[in-house]
């Protein structure tokens, strides 16, 4: 497609559950309901440039195995302008050792010369499961 995106990390990424690693953990390293993920990617290369984007997702909504997050923000300032973006991730993808990730993709707002948009896609960082995933998935 002519643009890069956040690759799914290798299985076993990061420390195990209960270590207090990353957002979404409460006191003593126990997972909190309504966890968050980190994300980062870069947009498609259009009109002679691309942008970076990244941050922290919204807290989980939707419950159980079908929860999602909102990703929103402003791209980096490149070629004299920025773009806005807001998308909802896909459902959780089991990731082993009590973790999961989410896939996301979308299109920025139109801005800059043209004006023009950029596409983006990627995966969130792993986060601990709030609830066990069923073995049937």
Secondary structure, 3 states (H helix, E strand, C coil): CCCCCCCCCCCCCCCCCCCCCCCCECHHHCECCCCCCEEEEECCCECCECCEEEEECCCCECCHHHCECEEEEECCCECCECCEEEEECCCCEEEECCEEECEEEEECCCECCCCECCEEEEECCCEECCCCCCCCC
